[in-house]
Amino acid sequence: MAKMHMDSISERLTRKAVRRALEELPRELDATYDDAIHRIELQSREHVVIAKKVLCWVAFALRPLSITELKHALAIEPGMCDIEDDDLPDDEMMISACAGLVAVESDTKTVRLVRKSS
């Protein structure tokens, strides 16, 4: 929850906006998740699409996915026969588009939801 709050605050551009964000931080976990989803939906259409794809892949995968596996899963489009490096999304962009709802384990490079029980 703290990480999602920090992600929300870090987007503010002025000290006044940071203070206002601190005053308005959700107190409940559900409200914190709602805030993260709202921040995802405020992004460009492409970022919203990639965030939803990342969240679906991570939530429904039968096992933890490495960042490389996730990039390849996101690159696949109907009719493709091969994946080239230019088809792969950027690691940082994929994760940041998810507004703090996913994290990459530093030791294993696997992508997970911020709450392991989710």
N, C-alpha and C positions, 0 to 999 in steps of 0.2 A: 504494500500500500504506500509506503514511504517513497519507493522508487517512482511509482506512478504520479505521486504528488510532485516530486522533484522534476519529472518530465514536464508536467503541466506548467510549473513555475518557470522553468528554463526557457520557455517559449516567449515569455514576456520581454518587451523591449525597453521598458523604463522602470525606474525604482518605484514609481507610483503604481504602475501596473503590477509589479511584483507584490507590493503591499496589499493591493486590492485582491490579487489572486490568493494570497495567504489568508485573508479574511473570509474568502468564499470557498476555501477547500472543503470538499465533502467530508463529513465525519464518519459516514457509514461505508462499508466496503462496497455494497451494491452501487451506491452513488458514485464512488470512485471509478468503478468499471463503466458506469453510464457516462461519466465525464470523459474517459478514454475513448469510448465509442464515438462520442460527440466530436472529439478532436480529430478522430479518423475521418469522420464524415465531412469535416470542414476543409479537408485537403483537396488537391486537384483530383479530377476523376481518375487519372492513372494511378495515383497513390492510393486512393480508396480501393480500387480494384486489386492492386497488388497486396494491400493490407488484408483484405478479405480472403484472398487466396492463401496467403501465408497462414492466417489464423485457421483456416479450414484444414490445410495440410498438416499443421502441427497438432491440431486438436484430434484429427481423425486417423492419423498415421498409426499403424499397428505397433510401431516401435519408434524410439527417438530418431529423428532425422538429423544428419550432419548438415552444416550450412551448405556444403557442396551439393548434397542430394536435394535439398530444398530448392536451390538455384536451378538445378536441372528439371525438377518437377514443375517449377513455375515457367520455365522456358518452352515447355512442350505446347504446341498448338496443333489443331487438327490438320492433317495432311503432311506434317513434317516427317522427313525420313532421317535427318541428321540434326544434331545440335552443334552449333558453332559457338565459339567464345563470345561473339557479338550478340548472341541470343540470350546470354546469361545476365540476369539483373545484378546490380551492385549490392554487396552484402549490407553495407551501412544503410542504404536507401530502403531495403526490404525491412530491416529491423526498425528503423526510425518511423517508417510509415505505420507501424503497428501501435504507436503512441504508448509504448511502455508495457504492452500486453504480452510481449515475447522477449526472451533473453537468450543469449548464446553462452553456453557453458565454456568458460575459458580453457579448461583442461581438455575437454573432449570435442569441442567445437560443435556440439549438438544444440539444436534450437528447441526451446521448451516454452510453455506458457509460464507466466510469472508465478502463478500458483500451481504447484506440482499436483495438487489434488483436483485441478480443473479437468 
